[in-house]
Amino acid sequence: PQSTDQDGGRKPLLDITHTKVEPVDTWKPEANPYESGFSLREAEPVPRAPKPASQGDPNCKVDLAFLMDGSWSIGKRRFKIQKDFLSEVAQVINVGVAGPMMGIIQYGDDPVTEFSLRTHSSSREVKSAIDKISQKGGLSNVGKALSYINKQYFSDANGNRGGAPNVAVVLVDGWPTDKVEEASRLARESGINIFFVTIEGPDDSEKQNLVEANFVDKAVCRTNGFYSLPVNSWFALRKAVQPLVKRVCDTDRLVCSKTCLNANDIAFVIDGSSSVGTGNFRTVLQFVANVTREFEISDTDTRVGAIQYTYEQRLEFAFGQYNNKAELLNAIKRINYWSGGTSTGAAITYAAEQLFSKSKPNKRKILIVITDGRSYDDVRVPAEAVQ
């Protein structure tokens, strides 16, 4: 929230040049109109052919929801700037049934759907609808709005097409007045790619007023900078149109649509027994590294842990010990081959105790066992226990 802004036809002539005029009975006052050749029934209007729907840009096929800030902190003038920004995005993005479809939710104390994804099928229609939006007022409850889009907005009834990535762009004046982390996590796990456009965000002296520190990093799809656009001034918002459109249309980078990549704790349980051998062990580590590269590594995204086992078990590194990809890949490379027997069941139990007991409740828990042969102990019971 910021301080309140005070600004707050003519019918065409009938061409009768070649028209043959048929004689009709002259009407008399006492005559019955039904017998005089006239009908009291009006002629049926000729139906107009339906206007073909805009096809839109096929290179930007996304289901795009904007969460616009309707809080009182904006004021009338900045709310109008926000509407102008959305209109320009609609124009640039080229809305259509074979391309992007666009909807808007306004949030304050509570979120309200201004129009759904299926309501308008062209940029012109979307711009006209934006012009009619009026400010609702209230606080800046972004978390509540993100929960709303996840549970209700991106539905088949509202025009969610399934084959198109779901994208939510949050416009926020300053900072939210509620927490966003949990609602954002659930939205990401549902496959929604969350972007934040933060206008006049908090400076160092204002960060003490935040309800939730680092709220952007906790909300966006990934913390790599691609999903966040900070804007220093409302009067510079228009400059964000082209960068934002370019990003939301880059469907290859909308990784939160690939829900298996979101919010995981992945444990690799690696066989270090004598039968593996040094060369094969290095091959296993390369496999672990290749899998790891496919994920966004951070405390809020995917965390990776590793255990090596023989008859005994050794924790190579825990969840969250390395929270960036480069450090994690180096740690995998440094794992030394142990050599010994093979007790896979005990290693699974050890992973549950040493890694997953410390897993966050909001993480999807994945255990990957890599072994080259039969275990000397029972595997079925420990495996069923951790499931």
Beta strands, then each sheet from edge to edge (+ up, - down):
strand 1: 63-69
strand 2: 101-107
strand 3: 111-115
strand 4: 166-173
strand 5: 192-199
strand 6: 228-231
strand 7: 264-271
strand 8: 303-309
strand 9: 313-317
strand 10: 364-370
sheet 1: 3+ 2- 1- 4- 5- 6-
sheet 2: 9+ 8- 7- 10-
end
